[in-house]
Amino acid sequence: MSDGQDAILVALILVAAVTGVGFAWGRRRSRAIALRVSRELERALDPTDATYTWIGGLIGFHARFEVGRGIREAKATLTLMPRHAPLYLPVALVLGRTDRLHVTLYLESGFGGEGHVILDRALRSPLLRIEGRERMVERAVAAGGKGYTLLATDRMLLERMEGILGSALRRGLVPALRHVALVPDLATLYVQVVPSDGAAEAAVRLLAEDVRGVGGSAGAARMSDQESDSGEEKGGMQ
């Protein structure tokens, strides 16, 4: 075997070793994040039942929670970085991919007015489309060194959305908060965050605390009361 062939063989062995070690590390890391996020969601929602469906085993999960008392159900989707694919991971980082958590609360009763708090970078994504944006009141604000855009169907709700952003800042959520939405047509409260430690729980409690006045949700009030009784403030977000 020539020196060139030896070098190729060594390179192939090294790639295989890095891939194998990276897969094992990435799998453990992704599963640990998924389990932590699921525990945080269940602490905040206190569901009567929960169903999880893994996405590809290592990519994340879909979850459905039965909550009751003002909330018909809650749904969550966690998508994770491809830590188990060390050869693709650098590409994902260059493309700006991050872990993402989407949580939607479906209320039993509707409410009036649509509002959004959106990270400016997320607002520029072609994947995000706000129907009727041209008819909304809009305000650009800065929080925690990041730029956000507030959208609402009226000025009173716009002030409410700014209050939600202020609460997120106090909770330490702003570094990872990407989108909060109140959608009256679907009677839903939605939040998207980067699921750093404590962020999933803090994000759900953010909806419970700050949006119950908009949505009039007994379930949201119940979750906020649980937080007050515990005497603890969860944060560190995202």
N, CA, C and O of each residue as an XYZ file, in Angstrom:
952
protein
N       0.856     -1.197      0.000
C       0.000      0.000      0.000
C       0.894      1.250      0.000
O       1.847      1.336      0.774
N       0.575      2.222     -0.880
C       1.391      3.415     -1.004
C       1.147      4.375      0.160
O       0.193      4.238      0.927
N       2.071      5.371      0.260
C       1.912      6.370      1.313
C       0.605      7.130      1.158
O      -0.050      7.468      2.144
N       0.227      7.399     -0.109
C      -1.020      8.112     -0.344
C      -2.226      7.314      0.111
O      -3.159      7.866      0.693
N      -2.207      6.033     -0.151
C      -3.320      5.177      0.278
C      -3.359      5.069      1.796
O      -4.432      5.036      2.400
N      -2.176      5.015      2.408
C      -2.123      4.985      3.880
C      -2.745      6.242      4.469
O      -3.492      6.173      5.444
N      -2.437      7.382      3.879
C      -2.975      8.654      4.376
C      -4.495      8.680      4.241
O      -5.195      9.140      5.144
N      -4.997      8.193      3.126
C      -6.450      8.157      2.915
C      -7.107      7.238      3.931
O      -8.161      7.564      4.476
N      -6.486      6.081      4.189
C      -7.037      5.131      5.154
C      -7.082      5.748      6.549
O      -8.076      5.615      7.264
N      -5.997      6.423      6.931
C      -5.950      7.068      8.242
C      -7.024      8.150      8.350
O      -7.689      8.292      9.376
N      -7.173      8.910      7.259
C      -8.186      9.961      7.264
C      -9.581      9.379      7.417
O     -10.404      9.926      8.151
N      -9.856      8.270      6.729
C     -11.166      7.628      6.822
C     -11.427      7.106      8.234
O     -12.540      7.210      8.751
N     -10.391      6.545      8.846
C     -10.532      6.042     10.219
C     -10.824      7.191     11.182
O     -11.668      7.070     12.069
N     -10.110      8.318     10.994
C     -10.331      9.469     11.860
C     -11.746     10.030     11.694
O     -12.398     10.386     12.676
N     -12.217     10.107     10.444
C     -13.568     10.608     10.191
C     -14.600      9.694     10.843
O     -15.565     10.159     11.449
N     -14.380      8.377     10.707
C     -15.312      7.415     11.304
C     -15.318      7.544     12.829
O     -16.370      7.463     13.463
N     -14.123      7.747     13.411
C     -14.031      7.880     14.867
C     -14.735      9.149     15.342
O     -15.494      9.123     16.312
N     -14.478     10.255     14.652
C     -15.109     11.524     15.027
C     -16.625     11.425     14.873
O     -17.376     11.912     15.719
N     -17.066     10.791     13.790
C     -18.502     10.649     13.557
C     -19.151      9.799     14.647
O     -20.225     10.132     15.149
N     -18.491      8.698     15.009
C     -19.040      7.813     16.039
C     -19.099      8.475     17.399
O     -20.115      8.398     18.089
N     -18.007      9.130     17.790
C     -17.972      9.819     19.081
C     -18.971     10.977     19.083
O     -19.685     11.196     20.061
N     -19.007     11.713     17.970
C     -19.937     12.836     17.876
C     -21.384     12.398     17.935
O     -22.212     13.074     18.546
N     -21.699     11.284     17.312
C     -23.071     10.776     17.343
C     -23.472     10.413     18.767
O     -24.564     10.762     19.216
N     -22.590      9.713     19.475
C     -22.901      9.302     20.841
C     -23.077     10.516     21.749
O     -24.020     10.575     22.538
N     -22.154     11.494     21.633
C     -22.264     12.702     22.458
C     -23.526     13.477     22.114
O     -24.266     13.899     23.003
N     -23.770     13.664     20.811
C     -24.919     14.435     20.373
C     -26.233     13.800     20.790
O     -27.179     14.492     21.165
N     -26.284     12.475     20.721
C     -27.507     11.778     21.132
C     -27.789     11.997     22.609
O     -28.922     12.293     22.987
N     -26.768     11.854     23.448
C     -26.956     12.067     24.888
C     -27.373     13.501     25.175
O     -28.274     13.749     25.976
N     -26.706     14.443     24.510
C     -26.992     15.851     24.757
C     -28.416     16.211     24.327
O     -29.131     16.895     25.059
N     -28.825     15.758     23.158
C     -30.165     16.074     22.658
C     -31.244     15.463     23.542
O     -32.247     16.111     23.840
N     -31.042     14.225     23.960
C     -32.034     13.585     24.835
C     -32.109     14.293     26.193
O     -33.189     14.426     26.769
N     -30.973     14.739     26.693
C     -30.974     15.453     27.979
C     -31.752     16.762     27.860
O     -32.511     17.118     28.761
N     -31.569     17.469     26.765
C     -32.304     18.724     26.559
C     -33.795     18.448     26.445
O     -34.605     19.143     27.058
N     -34.162     17.437     25.662
C     -35.575     17.108     25.473
C     -36.245     16.735     26.790
O     -37.370     17.160     27.056
N     -35.565     15.947     27.613
C     -36.135     15.553     28.898
C     -36.274     16.753     29.828
O     -37.267     16.869     30.547
N     -35.284     17.647     29.820
C     -35.360     18.843     30.657
C     -36.531     19.733     30.235
O     -37.282     20.227     31.076
N     -36.673     19.926     28.942
C     -37.762     20.764     28.437
C     -39.115     20.163     28.792
O     -40.027     20.888     29.191
N     -39.257     18.849     28.653
C     -40.539     18.208     28.978
C     -40.872     18.376     30.456
O     -42.032     18.594     30.806
N     -39.868     18.277     31.327
C     -40.117     18.469     32.761
C     -40.541     19.904     33.048
O     -41.449     20.140     33.845
N     -39.884     20.866     32.396
C     -40.240     22.271     32.612
C     -41.665     22.556     32.140
O     -42.415     23.258     32.817
N     -42.037     22.016     30.988
C     -43.389     22.230     30.470
C     -44.439     21.657     31.418
O     -45.472     22.280     31.664
N     -44.169     20.486     31.937
C     -45.147     19.853     32.821
C     -45.230     20.568     34.165
O     -46.301     20.611     34.771
N     -44.129     21.124     34.637
C     -44.201     21.910     35.877
C     -45.075     23.148     35.688
O     -45.859     23.509     36.566
N     -44.930     23.788     34.539
C     -45.678     25.018     34.299
C     -47.140     24.753     33.973
O     -48.016     25.498     34.414
N     -47.417     23.697     33.205
C     -48.782     23.426     32.761
C     -49.575     22.586     33.755
O     -50.802     22.676     33.805
N     -48.877     21.766     34.552
C     -49.542     20.863     35.491
C     -50.665     20.088     34.787
O     -51.815     20.157     35.220
N     -50.350     19.346     33.702
C     -51.396     18.707     32.906
C     -51.989     17.486     33.590
O     -51.353     16.851     34.432
N     -53.222     17.172     33.210
C     -53.848     15.938     33.675
C     -53.391     14.758     32.839
O     -53.477     13.611     33.279
N     -52.904     15.033     31.628
C     -52.386     13.977     30.753
C     -51.423     14.611     29.756
O     -51.588     15.771     29.380
N     -50.424     13.852     29.332
C     -49.442     14.355     28.374
C     -49.068     13.245     27.402
O     -48.880     12.096     27.802
N     -48.963     13.590     26.133
C     -48.581     12.634     25.092
C     -47.421     13.204     24.301
O     -47.479     14.341     23.833
N     -46.358     12.406     24.149
C     -45.178     12.841     23.417
C     -44.954     11.949     22.199
O     -45.160     10.736     22.249
N     -44.527     12.581     21.104
C     -44.147     11.850     19.898
C     -42.772     12.326     19.476
O     -42.588     13.505     19.172
N     -41.801     11.418     19.454
C     -40.446     11.789     19.069
C     -40.389     12.083     17.585
O     -41.055     11.415     16.794
N     -39.603     13.076     17.199
C     -39.376     13.412     15.794
C     -38.045     12.807     15.383
O     -36.990     13.309     15.770
N     -38.080     11.759     14.621
C     -36.845     11.166     14.131
C     -35.936     10.626     15.216
O     -34.767     10.343     14.953
N     -36.439     10.479     16.417
C     -35.645      9.918     17.498
C     -34.704     10.900     18.173
O     -34.534     10.861     19.391
N     -34.084     11.790     17.382
C     -33.076     12.700     17.929
C     -33.329     14.159     17.589
O     -32.610     15.032     18.073
N     -34.324     14.443     16.775
C     -34.542     15.798     16.286
C     -35.388     16.625     17.239
O     -35.306     17.854     17.225
N     -36.206     15.973     18.072
C     -37.057     16.697     18.997
C     -38.334     15.938     19.266
O     -38.371     14.713     19.148
N     -39.393     16.661     19.630
C     -40.668     15.991     19.889
C     -41.847     16.917     19.640
O     -41.721     18.142     19.641
N     -42.999     16.287     19.427
C     -44.292     16.961     19.480
C     -44.936     16.519     20.791
O     -44.795     15.363     21.190
N     -45.637     17.423     21.458
C     -46.294     17.068     22.715
C     -47.678     17.697     22.772
O     -47.906     18.795     22.265
N     -48.590     16.975     23.400
C     -49.947     17.481     23.616
C     -50.282     17.305     25.086
O     -50.046     16.241     25.659
N     -50.837     18.357     25.703
C     -51.138     18.332     27.123
C     -52.612     18.641     27.349
O     -53.148     19.582     26.763
N     -53.257     17.869     28.181
C     -54.606     18.179     28.621
C     -54.485     18.989     29.909
O     -53.935     18.515     30.903
N     -54.999     20.202     29.880
C     -54.806     21.111     31.004
C     -56.110     21.387     31.741
O     -56.173     21.240     32.962
N     -57.157     21.787     31.008
C     -58.446     22.067     31.635
C     -58.502     23.425     32.290
O     -57.530     24.181     32.281
N     -59.679     23.729     32.870
C     -59.888     24.974     33.621
C     -59.506     26.194     32.791
O     -58.635     26.976     33.171
N     -60.183     26.341     31.636
C     -59.961     27.509     30.800
C     -59.100     27.245     29.590
O     -59.125     28.022     28.635
N     -58.328     26.154     29.605
C     -57.468     25.825     28.475
C     -57.900     24.469     27.915
O     -57.848     23.458     28.616
N     -58.328     24.451     26.646
C     -58.768     23.188     26.049
C     -57.608     22.205     25.979
O     -57.748     21.037     26.342
N     -56.466     22.685     25.511
C     -55.271     21.857     25.439
C     -54.069     22.749     25.179
O     -54.209     23.923     24.836
N     -52.903     22.181     25.345
C     -51.664     22.876     25.023
C     -50.833     21.960     24.135
O     -50.803     20.745     24.332
N     -50.170     22.546     23.168
C     -49.310     21.778     22.284
C     -47.920     22.395     22.265
O     -47.767     23.611     22.378
N     -46.920     21.554     22.121
C     -45.541     22.033     22.066
C     -44.767     21.246     21.022
O     -44.993     20.050     20.833
N     -43.861     21.925     20.355
C     -42.948     21.272     19.413
C     -41.536     21.740     19.719
O     -41.255     22.938     19.743
N     -40.659     20.785     19.952
C     -39.247     21.067     20.200
C     -38.438     20.549     19.019
O     -38.540     19.375     18.662
N     -37.639     21.415     18.415
C     -36.727     20.989     17.356
C     -35.303     21.317     17.797
O     -35.024     22.423     18.261
N     -34.413     20.346     17.647
C     -33.054     20.468     18.163
C     -32.015     20.537     17.057
O     -32.243     20.079     15.937
N     -30.887     21.111     17.388
C     -29.750     21.142     16.481
C     -29.295     19.717     16.177
O     -29.471     18.837     17.019
N     -28.718     19.459     15.003
C     -28.264     18.103     14.654
C     -26.939     17.752     15.341
O     -25.921     17.528     14.687
N     -26.980     17.712     16.677
C     -25.757     17.426     17.423
C     -25.228     16.021     17.150
O     -24.037     15.758     17.314
N     -26.120     15.121     16.733
C     -25.734     13.738     16.469
C     -25.065     13.589     15.105
O     -24.624     12.496     14.748
N     -24.986     14.684     14.337
C     -24.380     14.640     13.001
C     -23.228     15.636     12.954
O     -23.396     16.734     12.423
N     -22.061     15.282     13.495
C     -20.959     16.240     13.628
C     -20.471     16.813     12.302
O     -19.906     17.907     12.279
N     -20.676     16.104     11.205
C     -20.232     16.626      9.913
C     -21.191     17.697      9.383
O     -20.794     18.563      8.603
N     -22.450     17.631      9.811
C     -23.438     18.618      9.361
C     -23.617     19.758     10.357
O     -24.062     20.844      9.984
N     -23.275     19.518     11.614
C     -23.478     20.512     12.659
C     -22.838     21.863     12.331
O     -23.486     22.892     12.526
N     -21.580     21.905     11.835
C     -20.996     23.215     11.499
C     -21.804     23.956     10.431
O     -21.907     25.182     10.469
N     -22.371     23.221      9.488
C     -23.189     23.844      8.446
C     -24.434     24.473      9.070
O     -24.817     25.591      8.726
N     -25.061     23.735      9.997
C     -26.254     24.246     10.668
C     -25.935     25.513     11.455
O     -26.735     26.448     11.485
N     -24.767     25.543     12.092
C     -24.364     26.727     12.852
C     -24.155     27.921     11.935
O     -24.556     29.038     12.263
N     -23.524     27.687     10.777
C     -23.298     28.769      9.816
C     -24.628     29.307      9.297
O     -24.765     30.508      9.065
N     -25.607     28.424      9.115
C     -26.922     28.828      8.633
C     -27.764     29.504      9.717
O     -28.872     29.969      9.447
N     -27.235     29.557     10.944
C     -27.938     30.236     12.027
C     -29.009     29.408     12.699
O     -29.884     29.960     13.365
N     -28.963     28.100     12.542
C     -29.962     27.255     13.191
C     -29.706     27.178     14.692
O     -28.560     27.200     15.139
N     -30.784     27.088     15.460
C     -30.693     26.925     16.906
C     -31.784     25.965     17.354
O     -32.680     25.623     16.582
N     -31.700     25.534     18.605
C     -32.818     24.793     19.180
C     -34.021     25.733     19.229
O     -33.869     26.929     19.480
N     -35.218     25.191     18.990
C     -36.430     26.008     19.022
C     -37.530     25.268     19.785
O     -37.680     24.052     19.668
N     -38.282     26.024     20.558
C     -39.451     25.480     21.241
C     -40.652     26.351     20.909
O     -40.616     27.569     21.084
N     -41.721     25.714     20.428
C     -42.974     26.393     20.115
C     -44.047     25.856     21.064
O     -44.242     24.644     21.159
N     -44.734     26.741     21.756
C     -45.806     26.330     22.673
C     -47.068     27.114     22.329
O     -47.029     28.335     22.178
N     -48.196     26.396     22.204
C     -49.480     27.030     21.912
C     -50.504     26.587     22.937
O     -50.690     25.392     23.166
N     -51.172     27.559     23.555
C     -52.275     27.287     24.468
C     -53.580     27.575     23.736
O     -53.773     28.671     23.209
N     -54.476     26.587     23.703
C     -55.775     26.732     23.063
C     -56.811     26.999     24.157
O     -57.093     26.129     24.981
N     -57.371     28.206     24.156
C     -58.288     28.604     25.213
C     -59.707     28.119     24.935
O     -60.106     27.934     23.785
N     -60.447     27.920     26.003
C     -61.839     27.499     25.862
C     -62.733     28.648     25.434
O     -63.786     28.414     24.842
N     -62.343     29.883     25.717
C     -63.115     31.051     25.311
C     -62.231     31.978     24.488
O     -61.024     32.076     24.710
N     -62.865     32.655     23.531
C     -62.111     33.538     22.659
C     -61.857     34.896     23.287
O     -62.257     35.149     24.424
N     -61.190     35.767     22.545
C     -60.891     37.115     23.014
C     -60.749     38.010     21.785
O     -60.631     37.523     20.661
N     -60.762     39.296     22.007
C     -60.681     40.234     20.901
C     -59.290     40.793     20.729
O     -58.578     41.013     21.709
N     -58.894     41.027     19.479
C     -57.629     41.676     19.198
C     -56.475     40.720     18.997
O     -56.337     39.734     19.721
N     -55.646     41.015     18.010
C     -54.452     40.209     17.732
C     -53.216     41.022     18.048
O     -53.144     42.208     17.727
N     -52.240     40.383     18.677
C     -51.020     41.076     19.034
C     -49.797     40.191     18.901
O     -49.894     38.970     19.020
N     -48.640     40.803     18.652
C     -47.387     40.067     18.474
C     -46.226     40.817     19.112
O     -46.179     42.047     19.102
N     -45.304     40.063     19.659
C     -43.982     40.556     20.030
C     -43.015     39.687     19.246
O     -42.965     38.476     19.460
N     -42.243     40.284     18.338
C     -41.415     39.482     17.437
C     -39.986     40.015     17.420
O     -39.761     41.211     17.236
N     -39.033     39.124     17.613
C     -37.626     39.476     17.451
C     -37.409     39.933     16.012
O     -37.869     39.276     15.078
N     -36.713     41.052     15.826
C     -36.539     41.598     14.479
C     -35.933     40.579     13.517
O     -36.333     40.501     12.356
N     -34.978     39.809     13.999
C     -34.357     38.811     13.129
C     -35.374     37.763     12.697
O     -35.361     37.322     11.548
N     -36.249     37.365     13.603
C     -37.276     36.381     13.259
C     -38.298     36.974     12.295
O     -38.822     36.273     11.430
N     -38.578     38.269     12.447
C     -39.548     38.930     11.577
C     -39.064     38.976     10.131
O     -39.872     39.008      9.203
N     -37.746     38.979      9.941
C     -37.191     39.023      8.582
C     -37.192     37.657      7.902
O     -36.905     37.561      6.709
N     -37.511     36.604      8.645
C     -37.508     35.266      8.068
C     -38.636     35.109      7.048
O     -39.765     35.522      7.310
N     -38.343     34.518      5.892
C     -39.403     34.299      4.891
C     -40.436     33.282      5.352
O     -41.503     33.164      4.750
N     -40.129     32.551      6.409
C     -41.054     31.537      6.914
C     -42.158     32.147      7.772
O     -43.170     31.498      8.037
N     -41.967     33.392      8.208
C     -42.955     34.041      9.065
C     -43.790     35.025      8.247
O     -43.261     35.920      7.589
N     -45.090     34.835      8.307
C     -45.995     35.732      7.595
C     -47.139     36.121      8.532
O     -47.864     35.258      9.027
N     -47.294     37.410      8.770
C     -48.352     37.922      9.642
C     -49.496     38.421      8.760
O     -49.370     39.448      8.092
N     -50.601     37.696      8.761
C     -51.755     38.101      7.967
C     -52.334     39.413      8.511
O     -52.522     39.562      9.719
N     -52.612     40.351      7.619
C     -53.219     41.616      8.022
C     -52.274     42.561      8.728
O     -52.722     43.475      9.420
N     -50.966     42.362      8.569
C     -50.001     43.227      9.249
C     -50.179     44.688      8.862
O     -49.975     45.582      9.683
N     -50.561     44.931      7.605
C     -50.700     46.308      7.132
C     -51.799     47.068      7.871
O     -51.829     48.298      7.839
N     -52.696     46.351      8.532
C     -53.783     47.006      9.264
C     -53.476     47.148     10.753
O     -54.304     47.661     11.506
N     -52.302     46.701     11.184
C     -51.960     46.731     12.602
C     -51.133     47.957     12.971
O     -50.442     48.544     12.139
N     -51.228     48.321     14.246
C     -50.361     49.363     14.801
C     -49.005     48.716     15.062
O     -48.941     47.582     15.537
N     -47.932     49.420     14.759
C     -46.589     48.827     14.853
C     -45.662     49.742     15.634
O     -45.732     50.966     15.527
N     -44.793     49.124     16.421
C     -43.821     49.893     17.199
C     -42.522     49.105     17.298
O     -42.541     47.906     17.575
N     -41.402     49.768     17.074
C     -40.083     49.156     17.224
C     -39.546     49.495     18.611
O     -39.563     50.657     19.017
N     -39.070     48.482     19.342
C     -38.530     48.695     20.688
C     -37.244     47.895     20.850
O     -36.977     46.961     20.094
N     -36.463     48.273     21.839
C     -35.241     47.548     22.171
C     -35.370     47.007     23.587
O     -35.880     47.691     24.475
N     -34.909     45.781     23.798
C     -34.950     45.158     25.123
C     -33.791     44.191     25.237
O     -33.600     43.326     24.382
N     -33.014     44.345     26.308
C     -31.900     43.429     26.517
C     -30.888     43.418     25.396
O     -30.262     42.392     25.132
N     -30.718     44.553     24.728
C     -29.754     44.629     23.644
C     -30.254     44.047     22.333
O     -29.483     43.931     21.381
N     -31.534     43.676     22.261
C     -32.114     43.113     21.038
C     -33.248     43.996     20.546
O     -33.911     44.677     21.328
N     -33.457     43.973     19.240
C     -34.545     44.734     18.658
C     -35.786     43.879     18.481
O     -35.708     42.752     17.991
N     -36.928     44.413     18.880
C     -38.204     43.716     18.737
C     -39.209     44.621     18.032
O     -39.125     45.847     18.106
N     -40.155     43.996     17.352
C     -41.262     44.714     16.737
C     -42.556     44.295     17.417
O     -42.842     43.105     17.551
N     -43.334     45.282     17.845
C     -44.639     45.031     18.449
C     -45.711     45.314     17.410
O     -45.668     46.333     16.720
N     -46.678     44.401     17.302
C     -47.790     44.561     16.380
C     -49.087     44.312     17.138
O     -49.147     43.415     17.979
N     -50.116     45.089     16.855
C     -51.400     44.878     17.512
C     -52.504     45.527     16.691
O     -52.261     46.446     15.909
N     -53.717     45.033     16.882
C     -54.852     45.559     16.139
C     -55.365     46.876     16.709
O     -56.168     47.550     16.063
N     -54.919     47.255     17.903
C     -55.280     48.564     18.452
C     -54.191     49.006     19.425
O     -53.364     48.200     19.852
N     -54.197     50.280     19.767
C     -53.120     50.829     20.594
C     -53.146     50.315     22.031
O     -52.098     50.180     22.663
N     -54.318     50.034     22.537
C     -54.395     49.501     23.891
C     -53.716     48.134     23.968
O     -52.975     47.854     24.911
N     -53.972     47.293     22.977
C     -53.330     45.985     22.951
C     -51.837     46.110     22.693
O     -51.048     45.299     23.178
N     -51.445     47.135     21.921
C     -50.019     47.360     21.684
C     -49.297     47.642     22.998
O     -48.183     47.163     23.211
N     -49.929     48.420     23.880
C     -49.337     48.676     25.194
C     -49.236     47.383     25.990
O     -48.269     47.167     26.721
N     -50.241     46.527     25.842
C     -50.219     45.242     26.534
C     -49.051     44.379     26.041
O     -48.385     43.721     26.840
N     -48.808     44.382     24.747
C     -47.705     43.596     24.198
C     -46.364     44.135     24.692
O     -45.430     43.370     24.932
N     -46.274     45.457     24.841
C     -45.038     46.028     25.387
C     -44.861     45.608     26.845
O     -43.739     45.392     27.304
N     -45.978     45.495     27.570
C     -45.906     44.999     28.943
C     -45.437     43.552     29.001
O     -44.686     43.179     29.903
N     -45.873     42.732     28.046
C     -45.428     41.342     27.983
C     -43.921     41.290     27.752
O     -43.218     40.504     28.388
N     -43.427     42.128     26.841
C     -41.987     42.160     26.587
C     -41.231     42.603     27.834
O     -40.164     42.071     28.139
N     -41.787     43.585     28.560
C     -41.144     44.021     29.800
C     -41.082     42.923     30.833
O     -40.079     42.785     31.534
N     -42.146     42.136     30.938
C     -42.153     41.014     31.871
C     -41.134     39.966     31.454
O     -40.449     39.394     32.302
N     -41.028     39.710     30.146
C     -40.031     38.762     29.651
C     -38.621     39.223     29.997
O     -37.760     38.413     30.339
N     -38.392     40.533     29.905
C     -37.081     41.083     30.245
C     -36.781     40.877     31.724
O     -35.667     40.498     32.084
N     -37.771     41.126     32.587
C     -37.568     40.938     34.026
C     -37.311     39.475     34.376
O     -36.585     39.178     35.324
N     -37.902     38.572     33.619
C     -37.722     37.144     33.871
C     -36.416     36.596     33.287
O     -36.091     35.425     33.482
N     -35.680     37.430     32.582
C     -34.457     36.959     31.952
C     -34.712     36.187     30.674
O     -33.839     35.455     30.207
N     -35.915     36.340     30.094
C     -36.295     35.581     28.903
C     -35.849     36.223     27.594
O     -35.733     35.545     26.573
N     -35.603     37.512     27.623
C     -35.364     38.237     26.378
C     -34.215     37.676     25.541
O     -34.347     37.650     24.318
N     -33.105     37.228     26.113
C     -32.042     36.707     25.252
C     -32.481     35.596     24.317
O     -31.821     35.356     23.307
N     -33.591     34.902     24.626
C     -34.010     33.806     23.770
C     -35.440     33.917     23.276
O     -35.906     33.040     22.547
N     -36.136     34.954     23.648
C     -37.520     35.127     23.204
C     -37.548     35.524     21.733
O     -36.893     36.486     21.331
N     -38.309     34.778     20.930
C     -38.395     35.065     19.507
C     -39.770     35.581     19.089
O     -39.866     36.457     18.229
N     -40.828     35.050     19.685
C     -42.161     35.441     19.216
C     -43.209     35.122     20.278
O     -43.240     34.016     20.816
N     -44.053     36.083     20.571
C     -45.264     35.874     21.368
C     -46.424     36.351     20.518
O     -46.348     37.416     19.906
N     -47.507     35.567     20.473
C     -48.648     35.957     19.651
C     -49.960     35.656     20.353
O     -50.116     34.610     20.982
N     -50.909     36.591     20.237
C     -52.285     36.388     20.659
C     -53.118     36.361     19.383
O     -53.179     37.354     18.657
N     -53.756     35.231     19.109
C     -54.489     35.075     17.852
C     -55.956     34.819     18.165
O     -56.318     33.696     18.514
N     -56.810     35.834     18.049
C     -58.214     35.685     18.449
C     -59.005     34.720     17.583
O     -59.893     34.032     18.086
N     -58.700     34.652     16.278
C     -59.456     33.763     15.390
C     -59.363     32.312     15.837
O     -60.308     31.541     15.674
N     -58.215     31.943     16.403
C     -58.005     30.569     16.866
C     -58.105     30.449     18.378
O     -58.010     29.347     18.918
N     -58.297     31.574     19.070
C     -58.312     31.609     20.533
C     -57.058     30.949     21.097
O     -57.137     30.089     21.974
N     -55.910     31.359     20.585
C     -54.646     30.757     20.993
C     -53.664     31.801     21.499
O     -53.675     32.957     21.077
N     -52.815     31.357     22.418
C     -51.671     32.102     22.908
C     -50.437     31.307     22.508
O     -50.354     30.108     22.776
N     -49.489     31.961     21.876
C     -48.339     31.256     21.295
C     -47.043     31.924     21.732
O     -46.959     33.147     21.841
N     -46.032     31.091     21.982
C     -44.713     31.625     22.283
C     -43.657     30.729     21.641
O     -43.781     29.505     21.632
N     -42.624     31.360     21.108
C     -41.477     30.637     20.546
C     -40.215     31.135     21.234
O     -39.970     32.339     21.307
N     -39.417     30.199     21.737
C     -38.192     30.557     22.440
C     -37.074     29.596     22.068
O     -37.311     28.525     21.511
N     -35.869     29.997     22.383
C     -34.724     29.085     22.357
C     -34.694     28.423     23.731
O     -34.575     29.125     24.736
N     -34.798     27.092     23.810
C     -35.015     26.422     25.105
C     -33.774     26.258     25.966
O     -33.339     25.138     26.235
N     -33.206     27.376     26.398
C     -32.111     27.297     27.358
C     -32.675     26.870     28.710
O     -33.888     26.753     28.878
N     -31.787     26.640     29.665
C     -32.199     26.128     30.973
C     -33.225     27.054     31.625
O     -32.951     28.237     31.829
N     -34.393     26.528     31.949
C     -35.441     27.287     32.607
C     -36.357     28.055     31.673
O     -37.375     28.590     32.113
N     -36.017     28.121     30.396
C     -36.776     28.967     29.468
C     -38.159     28.418     29.158
O     -39.111     29.191     29.056
N     -38.297     27.115     29.006
C     -39.601     26.537     28.664
C     -40.621     26.856     29.753
O     -41.735     27.292     29.460
N     -40.240     26.640     30.995
C     -41.149     26.910     32.104
C     -41.455     28.405     32.193
O     -42.609     28.791     32.381
N     -40.437     29.241     32.061
C     -40.640     30.678     32.157
C     -41.519     31.194     31.029
O     -42.325     32.100     31.238
N     -41.375     30.626     29.831
C     -42.170     31.074     28.693
C     -43.649     30.775     28.900
O     -44.499     31.617     28.610
N     -43.961     29.582     29.399
C     -45.368     29.234     29.651
C     -45.934     30.120     30.750
O     -47.074     30.573     30.651
N     -45.164     30.371     31.786
C     -45.641     31.224     32.874
C     -45.769     32.676     32.406
O     -46.592     33.425     32.933
N     -44.966     33.073     31.428
C     -45.113     34.403     30.855
C     -46.498     34.557     30.232
O     -47.161     35.574     30.436
N     -46.937     33.553     29.475
C     -48.275     33.591     28.905
C     -49.324     33.612     30.006
O     -50.291     34.372     29.944
N     -49.124     32.776     31.007
C     -50.108     32.674     32.083
C     -50.245     33.988     32.837
O     -51.356     34.408     33.159
N     -49.135     34.631     33.116
C     -49.160     35.851     33.925
C     -49.626     37.068     33.137
O     -50.469     37.833     33.605
N     -49.081     37.242     31.950
C     -49.290     38.491     31.231
C     -50.450     38.475     30.244
O     -50.928     39.533     29.836
N     -50.904     37.292     29.858
C     -51.928     37.238     28.829
C     -53.289     36.891     29.402
O     -54.281     36.939     28.675
N     -53.373     36.544     30.672
C     -54.678     36.168     31.210
C     -55.663     37.336     31.176
O     -56.875     37.138     31.087
N     -55.120     38.570     31.248
C     -56.001     39.727     31.162
C     -56.561     39.916     29.768
O     -57.657     40.454     29.610
N     -55.817     39.477     28.742
C     -56.282     39.576     27.371
C     -57.200     38.426     27.042
O     -58.274     38.614     26.470
N     -56.759     37.203     27.415
C     -57.525     36.020     27.058
C     -58.634     35.694     28.028
O     -59.558     34.960     27.679
N     -58.567     36.229     29.255
C     -59.583     35.909     30.245
C     -59.597     34.448     30.597
O     -60.660     33.884     30.853
N     -58.410     33.804     30.619
C     -58.341     32.356     30.802
C     -58.230     31.978     32.259
O     -57.298     32.402     32.942
N     -59.167     31.186     32.745
C     -59.092     30.701     34.127
C     -57.896     29.802     34.305
O     -57.252     29.805     35.354
N     -57.595     29.017     33.255
C     -56.445     28.128     33.341
C     -55.159     28.908     33.467
O     -54.273     28.528     34.233
N     -55.041     30.013     32.713
C     -53.847     30.835     32.805
C     -53.730     31.442     34.188
O     -52.638     31.515     34.751
N     -54.863     31.882     34.740
C     -54.829     32.446     36.087
C     -54.414     31.386     37.093
O     -53.688     31.670     38.045
N     -54.882     30.161     36.875
C     -54.524     29.078     37.796
C     -53.021     28.845     37.787
O     -52.418     28.697     38.850
N     -52.405     28.809     36.608
C     -50.973     28.583     36.531
C     -50.207     29.730     37.174
O     -49.195     29.503     37.837
N     -50.677     30.958     36.987
C     -50.008     32.093     37.604
C     -50.108     32.019     39.120
O     -49.151     32.346     39.821
N     -51.269     31.590     39.634
C     -51.429     31.452     41.075
C     -50.473     30.407     41.637
O     -49.932     30.575     42.729
N     -50.266     29.315     40.877
C     -49.344     28.277     41.338
C     -47.942     28.835     41.483
O     -47.216     28.493     42.417
N     -47.567     29.703     40.544
C     -46.235     30.293     40.626
C     -46.122     31.184     41.850
O     -45.106     31.169     42.545
N     -47.174     31.965     42.114
C     -47.121     32.848     43.275
C     -47.045     32.054     44.564
O     -46.326     32.431     45.489
N     -47.799     30.936     44.630
C     -47.783     30.114     45.832
C     -46.418     29.505     46.072
O     -46.009     29.315     47.217
N     -45.703     29.195     44.981
C     -44.408     28.527     45.145
C     -43.363     29.475     45.699
O     -42.387     29.046     46.314
N     -43.575     30.801     45.473
C     -42.594     31.770     45.953
C     -41.326     31.769     45.139
O     -40.319     32.337     45.562
N     -41.354     31.127     43.949
C     -40.172     31.044     43.122
C     -40.441     31.758     41.804
O     -41.564     31.753     41.301
N     -39.400     32.370     41.253
C     -39.499     32.981     39.933
C     -38.524     32.261     39.033
O     -37.312     32.290     39.249
N     -39.067     31.620     38.027
C     -38.237     30.871     37.105
C     -37.787     31.801     35.973
O     -38.543     32.668     35.535
N     -36.562     31.613     35.510
C     -36.104     32.458     34.410
C     -34.870     31.895     33.780
O     -34.700     30.677     33.723
N     -34.003     32.754     33.303
C     -32.773     32.353     32.695
C     -32.898     32.131     31.227
O     -32.033     31.510     30.609
N     -33.969     32.630     30.652
C     -34.263     32.281     29.299
C     -33.359     32.902     28.280
O     -32.589     33.863     28.270
N     -33.703     32.091     27.524
C     -33.728     32.120     26.141
C     -33.932     33.499     25.706
O     -33.988     33.766     24.505
